[in-house]
Structure formats: structure tokens, C-alpha cells
């Protein structure tokens, strides 16, 4: 704001809320939400976001139900699941709720572990190792994304299939994801920035929902876990 800049681009709910609280004048393009921005309280409407914020959201309707259903097909013996999430991330609250609701409908037991940094992540993984579940779900957050390699190495050591929202976790060694592509969102962000720099107001730019989620499976991880045969069925 002191610079000043012409537009602010944010990644994730915490950054979007911080930017919105900091300024009502500088246009904000918010992307990479882990939750519907209306449900998260960031805007009142996707079609008319009002104020100085617009951006791109994921069409996440029932995606955790789809993710767990696919995981159950690949690894049908799953009964107990651990979840890594960050309580400080408002989007992760919805993530945990959606996982628990989907798991309940499928007869799965869920134990959630709050991780906010490397220290709490190490503590959570130590607790999980003492009573290993059958699978591990990752809520999309900068903490879990930054430490993807450590998490997936841990999961492979305990032979736990992992499921996440975006392909970056799978590229880091996780088993599967169903969700949008972060690079695709970032490329689309340029469209919003360009329109704003040419004079468009954020309030007149509807928040776009990216649909057509991709199913991504790490075949190498599936082979390591002994689940490759299920992929051919």
C-alpha cells in the first residue's frame, strides 16, 4: 500500500483476508482458494463480489466425496483415515468438515491433526506413526504443500495411500488428487490483472469458478503401495 501498487494478487484465504482488511482502494485478485469464497465469508456473491476484490475459485462441490470414493476403489480395505489440516486457514475448516461428512457416509473413521508449521507437523506425524491409520488425507494449505516430500515419504514408509486436492501433492509422491491445476489458475489470473490495469473495477468482474477437476494418480506410488493392479480394473 505504501509503494503504492496498482493491483494485489493473493494466494489462499489468509492472504486474501489480510489484503482485504488492509485496503479498500487497491484492486485485489484473489486465487487458489481451498473453499468457496462465499462460504468462507470473503465475498457475498460470486457474480457480484462488490468492493475491491475479485478472483478465481475452485468449483469444489462434493469433491471430497469423489476423492474418497476413488481412493476406496483403489484401496478398498481402508477403514481409518488421518487428516492433516491447518486450523489457522479458514479454508481448511471447510476441508475437514467435508472430509468428515464424506467419510461418515462411507463408514470411514477420521482423526484430524492440526499442523501450522514444521514443528507441529513433526509432532502430528509422530502421533500418526504410533497408531497408523489406513490412509492419509491432506487439506490444501501452504504448510502441507511446502512439506509435501516429507509427508509423502512418511506415508510411503508406513504404506499409507494419500489423497489431496491438487496435483502438486501427487507430483511430490502422493497417491491421488482430484482438483484444479494451480498453474492453470495462475495463467488465468493474468486475464483479471490485465482487465483491471485497463480500467475495469473488481466489483464488475465476477469471481470465476474453475470446473472440470482432473484426476491425477502417481503410478510409481501406486506400485510401491501394491495398489497398481487396482488401476487396471
C-alpha positions as CSV (number, residue, x, y, z in Angstrom):
1,X,0.0,0.0,0.0
2,X,2.9,2.4,0.7
3,X,4.5,1.6,-2.7
4,X,1.8,2.1,-3.9
5,X,0.8,-0.7,-6.3
6,X,-1.9,-0.8,-8.9
7,X,-3.2,-4.3,-8.1
8,X,-2.6,-7.0,-5.5
9,X,-2.7,-10.7,-6.3
10,X,-3.1,-13.1,-3.3
11,X,-2.8,-16.9,-3.0
12,X,-5.1,-18.6,-0.5
13,X,-7.7,-17.4,2.0
14,X,-5.4,-16.0,4.7
15,X,-3.6,-13.7,2.2
16,X,-6.9,-12.6,0.6
17,X,-8.4,-11.7,4.0
18,X,-5.2,-9.8,5.0
19,X,-5.2,-7.8,1.8
20,X,-9.0,-7.1,2.0
21,X,-8.5,-5.9,5.6
22,X,-5.5,-3.7,4.6
23,X,-7.1,-1.8,1.8
24,X,-10.5,-0.9,0.3
25,X,-9.0,1.1,-2.6
26,X,-6.3,-1.1,-4.3
27,X,-7.9,-3.8,-6.5
28,X,-7.3,-7.4,-5.3
29,X,-7.3,-10.5,-7.5
30,X,-7.6,-13.5,-5.1
31,X,-6.8,-17.0,-6.3
32,X,-6.1,-20.5,-5.0
33,X,-8.9,-20.8,-2.5
34,X,-9.4,-24.1,-0.7
35,X,-13.1,-23.2,0.0
36,X,-15.9,-21.4,-1.7
37,X,-15.2,-17.7,-1.1
38,X,-18.8,-17.0,-0.3
39,X,-19.0,-19.8,2.3
40,X,-15.6,-18.6,3.6
41,X,-17.0,-15.0,4.2
42,X,-14.7,-13.3,1.7
43,X,-17.4,-12.1,-0.6
44,X,-21.2,-12.0,-0.5
45,X,-21.7,-13.2,-4.1
46,X,-19.6,-14.8,-6.9
47,X,-21.5,-13.0,-9.6
48,X,-21.2,-9.6,-7.9
49,X,-18.3,-9.7,-5.5
50,X,-18.6,-6.0,-4.6
51,X,-15.8,-3.9,-3.0
52,X,-12.3,-4.2,-4.4
53,X,-11.8,-7.9,-4.6
54,X,-12.4,-10.5,-7.3
55,X,-10.6,-13.6,-8.5
56,X,-10.8,-17.3,-9.2
57,X,-12.3,-20.1,-7.1
58,X,-12.5,-23.8,-7.5
59,X,-15.8,-25.4,-8.2
60,X,-15.4,-27.8,-5.2
61,X,-18.9,-29.2,-4.9
62,X,-18.7,-32.7,-3.4
63,X,-15.1,-33.1,-4.5
64,X,-14.0,-34.7,-1.2
65,X,-16.8,-37.3,-1.7
66,X,-15.4,-38.0,-5.1
67,X,-11.8,-38.2,-3.8
68,X,-12.6,-40.6,-1.1
69,X,-14.7,-42.7,-3.4
70,X,-11.9,-43.1,-5.9
71,X,-9.4,-43.8,-3.0
72,X,-11.8,-46.5,-1.8
73,X,-11.9,-48.1,-5.2
74,X,-8.1,-48.2,-5.4
75,X,-7.6,-49.3,-1.7
76,X,-10.9,-50.9,-0.7
77,X,-9.7,-52.1,2.7
78,X,-9.4,-48.5,4.1
79,X,-11.3,-48.0,7.4
80,X,-9.4,-45.4,9.4
81,X,-8.1,-42.1,7.9
82,X,-5.9,-39.4,9.3
83,X,-6.2,-35.8,8.0
84,X,-3.6,-33.1,8.1
85,X,-5.0,-29.6,8.2
86,X,-4.2,-26.1,9.4
87,X,-6.6,-24.6,11.9
88,X,-5.4,-21.1,11.1
89,X,-6.5,-21.5,7.5
90,X,-10.3,-20.8,7.2
91,X,-10.5,-22.9,4.1
92,X,-9.1,-25.9,5.9
93,X,-12.0,-25.8,8.4
94,X,-14.4,-26.5,5.5
95,X,-12.0,-29.1,4.2
96,X,-12.1,-31.1,7.4
97,X,-15.9,-30.8,7.6
98,X,-16.3,-32.0,4.1
99,X,-13.9,-35.0,4.7
100,X,-15.7,-36.0,7.8
101,X,-19.1,-35.8,6.1
102,X,-17.9,-37.8,3.2
103,X,-16.2,-40.3,5.4
104,X,-19.3,-40.8,7.6
105,X,-21.4,-41.6,4.6
106,X,-18.8,-44.2,3.6
107,X,-18.4,-45.7,7.1
108,X,-14.8,-44.4,7.5
109,X,-13.3,-43.2,10.7
110,X,-11.5,-39.8,10.7
111,X,-8.8,-38.4,13.0
112,X,-7.7,-34.8,12.2
113,X,-4.3,-33.4,13.1
114,X,-3.7,-29.6,13.2
115,X,-0.4,-28.6,11.6
116,X,0.7,-25.0,11.4
117,X,4.4,-25.3,10.9
118,X,7.3,-27.8,10.6
119,X,7.3,-28.4,14.4
120,X,3.6,-29.3,14.7
121,X,3.8,-31.3,11.5
122,X,6.6,-33.5,13.0
123,X,4.5,-33.9,16.2
124,X,1.5,-34.9,14.2
125,X,3.4,-37.5,12.1
126,X,4.9,-38.9,15.3
127,X,1.4,-39.4,16.7
128,X,0.1,-40.9,13.5
129,X,3.1,-43.4,13.4
130,X,2.2,-44.7,16.9
131,X,-1.3,-45.8,15.7
132,X,-1.1,-45.9,11.9
133,X,-4.4,-45.3,10.0
134,X,-5.2,-46.9,6.6
135,X,-4.9,-43.7,4.6
136,X,-3.9,-40.0,4.9
137,X,-5.8,-37.0,3.5
138,X,-4.2,-33.7,3.0
139,X,-6.1,-30.4,3.2
140,X,-4.7,-27.9,0.8
141,X,-2.5,-25.4,2.7
142,X,0.9,-23.8,2.4
143,X,2.2,-25.9,5.3
144,X,1.3,-29.3,3.8
145,X,2.2,-28.1,0.3
146,X,5.7,-26.9,1.4
147,X,6.3,-30.2,3.3
148,X,4.8,-32.5,0.7
149,X,8.0,-34.5,0.3
150,X,8.4,-35.1,4.0
151,X,4.7,-36.1,4.3
152,X,4.7,-38.4,1.3
153,X,8.0,-40.1,2.3
154,X,6.4,-40.7,5.7
155,X,3.3,-42.1,4.1
156,X,5.2,-44.4,1.9
157,X,7.3,-45.7,4.8
158,X,4.0,-46.6,6.6
159,X,2.4,-47.8,3.3
160,X,-0.4,-45.2,3.6
161,X,-2.2,-44.1,0.4
162,X,-2.6,-40.3,0.3
163,X,-5.4,-38.2,-1.2
164,X,-5.3,-34.5,-1.8
165,X,-7.0,-31.6,-3.6
166,X,-4.3,-30.6,-6.1
167,X,-1.8,-32.4,-8.3
168,X,1.2,-30.8,-6.7
169,X,0.8,-33.3,-3.8
170,X,0.8,-36.2,-6.2
171,X,3.8,-34.9,-8.1
172,X,5.6,-34.8,-4.7
173,X,4.9,-38.5,-4.2
174,X,1.3,-38.7,-3.0
175,X,-1.1,-41.3,-4.5
176,X,-4.0,-39.3,-6.0
177,X,-5.7,-36.0,-6.3
178,X,-8.9,-34.6,-7.8
179,X,-8.9,-30.9,-8.4
180,X,-7.9,-28.0,-10.4
181,X,-4.5,-27.1,-11.7
182,X,-2.7,-24.3,-9.8
183,X,-0.7,-23.3,-13.0
184,X,-4.0,-23.0,-14.9
185,X,-5.4,-20.7,-12.2
186,X,-2.2,-18.6,-12.3
187,X,-2.3,-18.2,-16.0
188,X,-6.0,-17.2,-15.8
189,X,-5.1,-14.6,-13.2
190,X,-3.3,-12.6,-15.9
191,X,-6.7,-12.0,-17.6
192,X,-8.1,-10.4,-14.5
193,X,-5.0,-8.3,-13.8
194,X,-5.0,-7.1,-17.4
195,X,-8.6,-6.0,-17.3
196,X,-8.1,-4.2,-14.0
197,X,-5.0,-2.4,-15.3
198,X,-7.1,-1.3,-18.3
199,X,-9.7,0.3,-16.0
200,X,-12.1,-2.5,-15.0
201,X,-13.4,-2.5,-11.4
202,X,-13.1,-5.7,-9.4
203,X,-16.8,-5.3,-8.4
204,X,-17.8,-5.7,-12.0
205,X,-15.7,-8.8,-12.6
206,X,-17.5,-12.0,-11.3
207,X,-15.4,-14.5,-9.4
208,X,-14.7,-17.3,-11.9
209,X,-15.2,-20.9,-10.8
210,X,-12.8,-23.4,-12.5
211,X,-14.6,-26.6,-13.1
212,X,-13.6,-29.9,-14.8
213,X,-11.3,-31.2,-12.0
214,X,-8.5,-33.5,-13.0
215,X,-7.9,-37.0,-11.6
216,X,-4.2,-37.4,-11.1
217,X,-2.6,-40.7,-9.9
218,X,1.1,-41.3,-9.2
219,X,1.6,-44.7,-10.8
220,X,5.0,-45.1,-9.1
221,X,3.5,-44.6,-5.7
222,X,0.7,-47.0,-6.5
223,X,3.2,-49.7,-7.4
224,X,5.2,-49.0,-4.2
225,X,2.0,-49.4,-2.2
226,X,1.0,-52.6,-4.1
227,X,-2.1,-50.9,-5.5
228,X,-1.2,-50.8,-9.2
229,X,-3.4,-53.7,-10.0
230,X,-6.5,-51.8,-8.9
231,X,-5.7,-49.1,-11.5
232,X,-6.2,-51.6,-14.3
233,X,-9.6,-52.7,-13.1
